[in-house]
Amino acid sequence: MKKITVVLLFLLVLTLSSCQESSRIIEYSDDEPFVIEMRNDTLQILQLTDLHLTYGIDANDRKTFATIEKLVKSTDFDLIVITGDMTMSTAGPTLFSKLINRMEALETPWTFVFGNHEIEFHDYFDFLNLIKDTEYLYFKVGPELSNGGYGNFRITFTKDDADFYNLYFMDSHASREEYTEDEGEYDYIQSSQVQWYSTHVENDVVDSMMFMHIPLRQFIDAEDYVGLFNEDKVYAQGVDTGLFDALVLANRTKGVFVGHDHLNDFYFFSSGIYLAYGRVSGYNAYGNLERGGRVIEVNENSEMSTYILLESEVSS
């Protein structure tokens, strides 16, 4: 009788474990773009990056939240984009939940891509499972792509009910355990993601911009750049799988905006495309640059411009 009881308990544990594991499967979403009507004639986007929320209650994280609020309230932005490394903490999901609440309270459309630090102590499920009943967050896991990660999706901005500009968001993944010295330790956009982009952009009737966390390898060849290049090098994606070539071929995407390297905020042009860093926004991130964000504007003639907005430049 005891033996039967032990076997039954063992089977129960296995069943519960299996159920728990299956419940942690991330569900992919549809591939339709979000559609947002512009607020004014000029599209205005604020890029924040590398928040590195760590404790939530310490002085640095409190300053990060205060900076976000000041920057967001400085202008009637159409969208706030956080380009990764929102948290770097054993308390990552809790801090992500707090970030969601803070961003929702600002009543401004916002979105994000994952960086390389969120999953150092947790997996993607722990974060994605917290996205519930949001009003201003525009985020999708996106379609299932081979090794494509989570968060490949699009937003279309419209003006007078007509398409005005497209935004592409891509998961640039995290770190790698095996790599060569030439490649570096960071993962990269997969060929399936390049194909996903190419399939959509060939049907686009308006121009676009793209957001991800880790810089493309083309950032390594920065020339005639505007802004700060204070890192010892560009810590780029490990492999070039052809995304930039696809951007040039399509001749639709006019800018790629990234984070990751906290001491860089420069931009330059390559084949007529903006390659631009954001400005580090989080106080628990390394580096002594003044915190801020990058503003991206597209005027009524679809002409793009961009500049850094520092916290000191915004009145309280």
TANORMO-V167621 format. One record per pair of residues at least 24 apart in sequence whose ideal C-beta (glycine too) atoms are under 10 Angstrom apart, sorted by the first residue. I is the first residue (numbers start at 0). J is the second residue. Records with the same first field share a line. If there is no record, write none. Layout:
I: J  J
This chain:
22: 124  128
23: 122  123  124  125  128
24: 124
25: 122  123  124  126  127  128  140  143  149
26: 127  140  143
27: 139  140  141  142  143  144  147  149  151
28: 138  139  140  141  142  143  149  150  151  152
29: 139  140  141  142  152
30: 139  141  142  143  144  151  152  153  195  198  199
31: 139  142  152  153  155
32: 137  139  152  153  154  155  156  162  165  166  167  199
33: 78  108  110  137  138  139  152  153  154  155  156  166
34: 137  153  154  155  156  157  160  162
35: 77  78  108  137  154  155  156  157  163  166
36: 77  156  157  158  159  160  163
37: 77  78  156  157  158  159  163  164  297  299
38: 75  76  77  78  107  108  156  158
39: 75  77  158  299
40: 158  163  298  299
41: 77  158  296  297  298  299  300  302  304
42: 76  77  78  156  158  163  164  166  208  295  296  297  298  299  301  303
43: 74  75  76  77  78  294  295  296  297
44: 76  77  78  79  80  108  154  156  164  166  208  210  256  292  293  294  295  296  297  305
45: 70  71  73  74  76  77  78  79  80  81  107  109  277  280  291  292  293  294  295  308
46: 78  79  80  81  82  208  210  256  257  258  275  276  277  278  280  292  293  294  295  305  307  308
47: 71  79  80  81  82  83  85  102  109  111  258  277  278  279  280  281  290  291  292  293
48: 80  81  82  83  84  85  111  112  114  210  212  256  257  258  259  260  261  264  276  277  278  279  280  281  284  292  293
49: 81  82  83  84  85  87  114  116  212  258  259  260  261  276  277  278  279  280  281  283  284  285  286  290
50: 81  82  83  84  85  86  87  94  95  98  111  114  116  258  279  280  281  282  283  284  290
51: 84  85  86  87  88  94  114  116  261  279  280  281  282  283  284  285
52: 84  85  86  87  88  90  91  93  94  95  97  98  101  281  282  283  284
53: 86  87  88  89  90  91  94  281  282  283  284
54: 88  89  90  94  283
55: 86  88  90  93  94  96  97  98
56: 90  97
57: 282  283
58: 282  283
59: 281  282  283  284
60: 86  88  94  97  98  281  282  283
61: 282
62: 281  282  283  290  310
63: 98  101  280  281  282  283  284  290
64: 97  98  101  102  281  282
65: 101  282  290  310  315
66: 280  281  282  289  290  291  292  309  310  313
67: 98  101  102  105  109  280  281  290  292  310
68: 101  102  104  105  313  315
69: 290  291  292  308  310  311  312  313  314  315
70: 105  278  280  290  291  292  294  308  309  310  312  313
71: 101  102  105  106  107  109  292  313
72: 105  107  313  314  315
73: 292  294  308  310  312  313  314
74: 107  294  296  308  313
75: 107
76: 105  107  108  109  292  294  295
77: 107  108  154  156  164  296  297
78: 107  108  109  110  135  137  154  156  166  295
79: 105  107  108  109  110  111  135  136  137  292
80: 108  109  110  111  112  137  154  166  168  208  210  256  258  277  292  293  295
81: 109  110  111  112  113  114  210  212  258  277  280  281  292
82: 110  111  112  113  114  168  171  210  211  212  213  256  257  258  259  276  277  280  293
83: 111  112  113  114  115  116  117  150  170  171  173  210  211  212  213  257  258  259  277
84: 112  113  114  115  116  117  212  213  258  259  261  279  280  281  284
85: 111  112  113  114  116  117  126  280  281
86: 114  116  117  118  119  120  121  126  281  283
87: 114  115  116  117  119  120  281  283  284
88: 116  117  119  120  121  283
89: 119  120  121
90: 120  121
91: 116  117  118  119  120  121  125  126
92: 117  120  121  122  124  125  126  127  128  129
93: 125  129
94: 126
95: 121  125  126  127  129  130
96: 126  129  130  131
98: 129
99: 126  129  130  131  132  133  135  136
100: 133
102: 133  135  136
103: 132  133  134  135  136
104: 135
105: 135
106: 134  135
107: 135
108: 134  135  136  137  154  156
109: 133  135  136  137  138
110: 135  136  137  138  139  150  152  154  166  168  210
111: 136  137  138  150  168  210  212
112: 138  148  149  150  151  152  168  169  170  171  210  211  212  213  257  258
113: 148  149  150  168  170  171  172  173  211  212
114: 170  171  172  173  211  212  213  257  258  259
115: 171  172  173  174  175  184  185  186  212  213  234  258  259
116: 173  174  212  259  284
117: 173  212
118: 149  172  173  174
119: 173  174
123: 148  149  150  170  173
124: 149
137: 166  168
138: 168
139: 168
140: 170
141: 168  169  170  192  195
142: 191  195
143: 191
144: 169  170  189  190  191  192  193  194  195
145: 189  190  191  192  194
146: 172  186  189  190  191  192
147: 172  188  189  190  191  192  193  194  195
148: 172  173  186  188  189  191  192
150: 210  211  212
151: 188  189  191  192  195  196  211
152: 195
153: 195  196  199  200  203  207  209
154: 207  210
155: 203  205  207
156: 205  207  297
157: 205
158: 205  299
161: 204  205
162: 203  204  205
163: 205  206  297  299  301
164: 203  205  206  207  208  253  297  301  303
165: 199  200  203  204  205  206  207  208  209  251  252
166: 207  208  209  210  252  256  295
167: 192  195  196  199  200  203  207  208  209  210  211  246  251  252  255
168: 209  210  211
169: 193  195  196  209  210  211  212  242  255
170: 211  212  213
171: 210  211  212  213  214  215  235  236  242  257  258  259
172: 211  212  213  236  237
173: 212  213
174: 213  237
175: 237  238
178: 237  238
179: 237  238
181: 237
182: 216  235  236  237  238  239
183: 213  216  219  232  233  234  235  236  237  238
184: 234  237
185: 212  213  214  234  235  236  237  238  259
186: 213  236  237  238
187: 213  215  216  235  236  237  238  239  240  242
188: 213  215  236  238  239  240  241  242  243  245
189: 238  240  242
190: 238  240  241  242
191: 240
192: 240  242  245
193: 240  241  242  243  244  245  246
194: 240  241  245
196: 241  242  245  246  249  251  252
197: 241  242  244  245  246  248  249
199: 249  251
200: 245  246  248  249  250  251  252
201: 245  248  249  251
203: 249  251  252
204: 251
205: 251  297  301
206: 249  250  251  252  253  254  297  301  302  303
207: 246  249  251  252  253  254  297
208: 251  252  253  254  255  256  272  273  275  295  297  303  305
209: 242  246  252  253  254  255  256  257  272  273
210: 254  255  256  257  258  277  295
211: 236  242  255  256  257  258  259
212: 236  257  258  259  277
213: 237  257  258  259  260
214: 255  256  257  258  259  260  263  274  275  276
215: 239  240  242  243  246  255  257  269  274
216: 240  242  243
217: 242  243  244  246  247  255  267  269  270  272  274
218: 243  255  257  259  260  263  265  266  267  269  274  275  276
220: 267  269  274
221: 263  265  266  267  269  274  276
222: 267  268  269
223: 265  267  268
224: 263  264  265  266  267  268  274  275  276
225: 264  265  266  267  268  275  305  306  307
226: 263  264  265  266  267  275  276  278  293  305  306  307
227: 262  263  264  265  276  278  288  307
228: 260  262  263  264  265  267  276
229: 260  261  262  263  264  265  286  287  288
230: 259  260  261  262  263  276  286
231: 260  262
232: 260  263
233: 257  259  260  263  265  274  276
234: 259  260  263
235: 259  260
243: 269  270  272  274
244: 270
246: 270  271  272  274
247: 271  272
253: 297  301  302  303
254: 295  297  303  304  305
256: 293  295  305
258: 284  293
260: 286
261: 285  286  287  288  290
262: 286  287  288
263: 288
264: 288  291  292  293  307  309
265: 307
266: 293  305  306  307
272: 303
273: 303  304  305
275: 305  307
276: 307
277: 305  307
278: 306  307  308  309  310
280: 310
